Amino acid sequence: MEELGISQETMDGLYADGISLAVEVVLRLVAALVVYLIGRYIVKRVLNFIKHSLEKREDSPSLNDFLFGFAKVMLFAALFISVAVTLGIDATSFLAVFGAAGLAIGLALQGSLSNFAGGILILAFKPFKVGHVIVAQGHTGVVNRVQVLYTHLMTFDNQEVIIPNGTLANNDIVNMSTQETRRAELKVGVAYGTNIKQAKEIILNIFENDPRALKDPAPFVALNNFGDSSLDIVVRVWAKSAEMWPMYFDGMEAINTEFEKHGIEIPFPQRVVHQIKEKAAEEGADS
């Protein structure tokens, strides 16, 4: 070595530095392995605790899945950074990379992030649940699935409508399933000259004898409007939400049947034309 211009003392220093570096690397690797094993054990225990805690919340399975997945990603990311720091890698570089990646992803997925935020709001505040009947974005149907990005509706003619949660969370939603009772409103037209008192009694009798119609509030029947071709009667009846539509349709059919029995006419649109004979005669003479 002296022939190469390297003294024995220098060689001894390099050898000592190499041994020291090797020992440091081995120690860091061992420490990183220990941190990984301990951290993985802790992460699994925490995830099990979170999972069992979320299982008690049976009302929001979609939110539970999202929260569990989010917690899993965050915990393993923290473990990865801890192992990297133990190996001597600067954590600032990781944060910079994650920040830049997050910004790029955020710009590329603006619409999806809007849906994501809307889904979190829906899952957290629960304006509706799976099985509820809602009206949203011009669609009426039963909520089939509530996911983080989209809500799935099944319409009554068995079509699936997929609505982005961002749009859904920022617009009006009519939920027909939150209340135990609902009011049905029927509009019945009868011909001018009809005995209104008799017509009202017939309608009222139909719903007073329908077991689905609630007694409190009691059925309400009144003359509502003088139409172009009919006297319009409004009928308001309360029922349990699940029985409201069957009662409505059966009631309409029963009203038609009873009106036919009593000779009460349900008119069709008509116009009365008045002819002025004098004017017609003058026009005939001029010709």
Steps between C-alpha positions, in 0.01 A plus 500: 500500500791732567601446134164657399565799719256394770645474843419226744349756732259615228406144423433432865278810510305394193461150641375638829258733322374212287445283805325789676277566197416133464412476867286814472319364193439167669374673814268720291370197312441314824333805654285548188400133511410531868302818432321327212410191701386695806322758286324233295381331820371832634332584166319165495382544857376853425328385180327217687381748760370735228332214317318375811397855587362560150313169497281637776386770254280279284308795354783617270692205350632711211638764735647229723685345204634838396614595851671164548677524164607860567634410846689204353668714235595770751641256757711309249622828349609612847674165551680532165623850588614381844704219346651740245598749773656215700709416195625858496288634214387860548124510565476846342560350157211258550269780604604704196436207266163425660404868484590529132321175419193612694488830312533329162233245584271772634523701176445192285205372699305814588163347405572178684614690808171693492313169489726368775424796726129467422510130583664571836229755581223260399648208693567715805174698523271232350234701314388158377590135552494180297137401449361854515287635215635835383449753221829645373621648174166429335502132598281316750613167636623282782855558624686181414860590589678802644867504406764763557478637144156398376150419625301229323121525465262233375196658337158341527530368144824324603756731344822583683586870522854591609524854639834670583512585869640848435185594309276320747647669808456850352141471382154439643410147609146390580501204740167318508600245761598700807145544633268222612193668350429691178209695361338401174335777301238414238329742265158397371302696243119479472267662249338836563156446648616205714380486859832587665383397845410151373831466313697600809307253718571216256874574495519547876315173560749312280802608702333484840439131430850434368708350786818645349376857537595650835229640726731767635543716301157419361434490123425844356273566199411845363410685183828643380452673166252604233671354193431567132300179466461367854457568866828386656493320833820452702540192722777477763550174684781389733637145507811307591775562245503140376120501451455846352523415130286182516235701685527780243444276198226294665330821611499645148345182363240489780404865434444427132288193583284685755451799273375270224254339744359839604498651152764760577678607183876544479521745208746523213629836374237682292429841351170680450475693169238778467394589143361846431222436243446861396861546401497170314184604308651836398813334370281260297300786345812692398633199321 
